Amino acid sequence: MIVLVKNDDEILEELRRIRTVLEKPAPPAPPPPKGLWKEFMDFLSKYKVMGLAVAFIIGLYLGNLVKALVQDLILPVIGLAIPGLANLSGVIYYVSKQEFQIGDFLVALVTFIIVAFVIFLIVKITKKWGIE
């Protein structure tokens, strides 16, 4: 059995050489974009602004759709079940003295569909530009 005996200085020097081989210098940080347009695009991609904007707009119009559904369709059904609540909705169809205002609901539904389609197109365009 062969045993190589090295003193502490030789061991430390060998470890330093191993460390320098294993450690790679960290790549330099990318330079900040120059120009207002590039800074704006960097801001959009870095902070995920498009996702936040899409969620906000869709949520806003979805809330309007649910509000119209409740006010114009569900509350009149409750008004049919409880005769004392006859004035809960607007005017369009009369069923047993209860008014159903489906026009507002249909407007909210069509508006939501149009807004969702426009948002879809905006997202497709921004993905082509590299913004997500």
N, C-alpha and C positions, 0 to 999 in steps of 0.2 A: 504494500500500500504506500502510495507516494503522497506526502503531505507538503504542500507549499506553504511556507510561513512568510507572511508579509507583515511589515510593521504597520502601525496605525496610519502613518502618513501616506504610505503607498495605497492603503485601502481607501482612505478619504479621497486621494487623487483619482483613483479608479472610479469611485462613485460620482465624482464631479464630471468626469468625462462621459459617464453613462447618462447623467442628467442633461448635459448639453446636447447629447445626441437625441434624447427623448423629447426634450422641450423644443417645441417649434414656436417661433415668435408669433404672437397674435397678429392677425391681419389688421391693417390700419382701418380705422372707422371710415365709412364712406363720407366723402365731403358733402356738406349740405347742398341741396339743389340751388342753382342760381337762376334768378329770374322769378318774377311774380307768378307766372303760370305754373312753373315747375314746383314752386313752393306750395301753391294751392293744390296741385295734384298730390304732392307728398302728404299734405295735411289730410286730404280726403282718404287716402289709402291708409295712413298711419292710424287715424282715429276712428276708422270704420264709419264715417259720417253717412255714407249712402245707406248702410243697413239701418242706422238710427232714423234717418229721414223716412225711409220706406215704412218702417214699423210705426212711426208716429202718424204718418198720413193714412195708412191703411187702418190703423186703430181708430183714428178720428172718424173716418167714414163708416167703419163697421159699427161704431157706437151710435151714429145717426141712424143706421139701418135698424139696429136693435131697438132704439127708442121709437122709431116709426112703427115697427112691428108690435111693440107693446101698446102704444097709445092708440093705434088705429085698428088693430085686429084683436088683440088679446083682451084689452079692457072692455070693448063692446060685448065680447062673449061673457065676461064676468057680469056686465050690465044686464044681459039676458037672464043670467042665473039669479041675480039679486036685483029685484025690480026697483029698489030705492036708489040705485046707482045709474040711472038712465042717462045722465048728462056727462058721461065720462069721455065721449068721443065726438068727432065732428060729423059732417054730413056727406053722405053719398048714397048708401043703401039703407033702407029701413027694414028691419026684421023685428016684428013684434014690438014696435015703438022704440027699438034700440038702433042707433045710427052707426053705420060702419063707414069709416072714411079710408077707403083703400087707396085713394089717389096719392096721398102723402107717402104711404108705404111704397107704392110703385115708383114714385119719383126718387125716393131714397134708395131703392133697389137698383134702378137704372143708373143713378149717379154713382153708386158704389162700384158697379160693374165697369163703368167708363173710367173712373179714377184708378181702379185696380189694373185695367188694361194699359193706361198711360204710364203708371208706375212700372209695369212689366217692361214696356218699351224703353223707359229710361234706364232700367237696370241692365237690359241687353246692351244698350249703347255704352254705358259706363264700363261694362265688362270688356267690351271691345277695346276701350281706351286703357284697360288695365286697372281700373278702379273697382274695388270691391268693398 
